[in-house]
Amino acid sequence: MKPSTGLRNHVLASGSVKAAFDGVSEIRIYAGAIPADADAATTGATLLVTLKKDGTDGISFAASPAGGVLAKNPSETWTGLIAASGAPAFFRHVITGDADGESTAALRYQGSVGVVGAEINLTSAALVSGESQALAYYQFTWPAG
């Protein structure tokens, strides 16, 4: 996963990944060109689906990390209605209201999406507009030194 400059600065100076995102964030899955990093705009990419708790509220992580891994809160259901059909290429975990523009201050990170071997693995290589998409398993991993 690629953290934004804003997220890295937040963790270094004032808070945790959990504190930054709990209850105020969502995961956006896109098709198209993958931005070079999480500071870049998503220009040219198509937003396929936005995942939220029960499809409407901010998502959160489990109570505490284990072994450098902060997992999805197991009591939450993360879903969204697919807005556009396409092949998912990348995701961004963002604060709700993030405008997806270029920013070195925004708290966000991005990663890969696929069917296997990606940071988010979905059951289908193509999402279909109008269908519901759920995410049962998700984690943020801080790599060992």
C-alpha positions in Angstrom: 0.0 0.0 0.0 1.1 3.5 -0.7 0.4 6.1 2.0 -0.1 9.7 1.1 2.3 12.3 2.4 -0.5 13.6 4.6 -1.0 10.2 6.2 2.7 9.7 6.8 3.0 13.1 8.4 -0.1 12.4 10.6 1.3 9.1 11.9 4.7 10.7 12.6 3.4 13.7 14.4 -0.1 13.4 15.8 -1.9 10.1 15.5 -2.4 6.5 14.3 -3.8 5.0 11.2 -6.8 3.8 13.2 -7.4 7.2 14.7 -7.2 8.8 11.3 -9.8 6.6 9.6 -12.1 5.0 12.2 -15.7 6.0 11.6 -14.9 8.7 9.1 -13.6 6.9 6.0 -14.5 4.8 3.0 -12.8 2.6 0.4 -13.2 3.7 -3.2 -12.4 1.1 -6.0 -11.4 2.4 -9.4 -10.9 1.1 -13.0 -8.3 2.7 -15.2 -4.9 4.3 -14.9 -3.3 3.8 -11.4 -1.9 7.1 -10.0 1.8 7.1 -9.3 1.1 7.6 -5.6 -1.6 8.5 -3.1 -0.8 12.2 -3.4 -1.8 12.2 -7.1 -5.3 12.9 -8.4 -7.4 10.0 -9.7 -7.8 11.8 -13.1 -8.6 9.4 -15.9 -9.7 6.6 -13.5 -13.4 5.6 -13.2 -14.9 5.2 -9.7 -16.6 1.8 -9.7 -17.8 1.5 -6.1 -17.5 3.2 -2.7 -17.6 0.8 0.2 -19.0 2.0 3.6 -20.3 0.4 6.7 -23.7 -0.9 5.8 -23.4 1.1 2.6 -23.9 4.4 4.3 -21.6 5.1 7.3 -17.8 5.4 7.9 -15.9 2.2 8.2 -13.6 1.3 11.1 -10.9 -1.1 12.1 -10.7 -3.8 14.8 -10.0 -2.7 18.4 -6.3 -3.3 18.2 -3.6 -4.4 15.8 -1.7 -7.8 16.0 1.7 -8.4 14.5 1.7 -5.1 12.5 -1.7 -5.8 11.0 -4.8 -3.7 11.6 -7.8 -5.6 10.3 -11.4 -4.6 9.4 -13.8 -4.4 12.3 -15.3 -7.9 12.2 -18.7 -6.7 13.4 -19.1 -4.3 10.4 -20.5 -5.1 6.9 -18.7 -3.1 4.3 -20.8 -2.7 1.1 -21.6 -0.4 -1.7 -23.7 -0.2 -4.9 -21.6 -0.4 -8.0 -21.9 2.9 -9.9 -20.1 1.9 -13.1 -19.1 -1.4 -14.8 -15.5 -2.1 -15.2 -12.4 -4.1 -14.2 -11.1 -2.9 -10.8 -7.4 -1.8 -10.9 -6.8 0.1 -7.6 -8.4 1.3 -4.4 -8.1 4.3 -2.2 -8.9 4.4 1.5 -9.9 8.0 2.1 -11.7 10.3 4.6 -15.3 10.7 3.4 -15.5 13.9 1.4 -12.0 13.6 -0.1 -12.2 15.2 -3.5 -9.7 12.8 -5.1 -7.5 15.6 -6.3 -3.8 16.1 -6.0 -2.9 16.6 -2.3 0.0 16.2 0.0 -2.2 16.9 3.0 -5.1 14.4 2.5 -5.2 11.4 4.7 -5.3 8.4 2.3 -3.6 5.4 0.9 -3.9 3.4 -2.2 -3.3 -0.2 -3.2 -4.0 -2.9 -5.8 -7.3 -4.7 -6.5 -7.6 -8.1 -8.2 -9.0 -11.6 -7.8 -5.9 -13.0 -6.3 -2.5 -11.7 -5.0 -3.7 -8.0 -4.6 -4.1 -5.9 -1.5 -7.9 -6.2 -2.0 -9.0 -9.4 -3.5 -12.5 -9.6 -5.0 -14.5 -12.6 -6.2 -14.9 -11.1 -9.7 -12.5 -9.5 -12.2 -15.3 -7.3 -13.5 -17.8 -5.3 -11.5 -21.3 -4.7 -12.9 -23.2 -1.4 -12.5 -26.3 -1.7 -10.2 -25.0 -4.7 -8.3 -23.9 -4.7 -4.7 -20.3 -5.2 -3.7 -19.2 -6.4 -0.3 -15.8 -6.6 1.3 -15.6 -9.3 4.0 -11.8 -9.1 4.6 -9.5 -6.1 4.7 -6.4 -5.1 6.6 -3.8 -2.4 6.8 -0.3 -3.9 7.2 2.7 -1.9 8.5 5.8 -3.7 7.0 8.4 -5.0 9.4 11.8 -3.1 9.3 
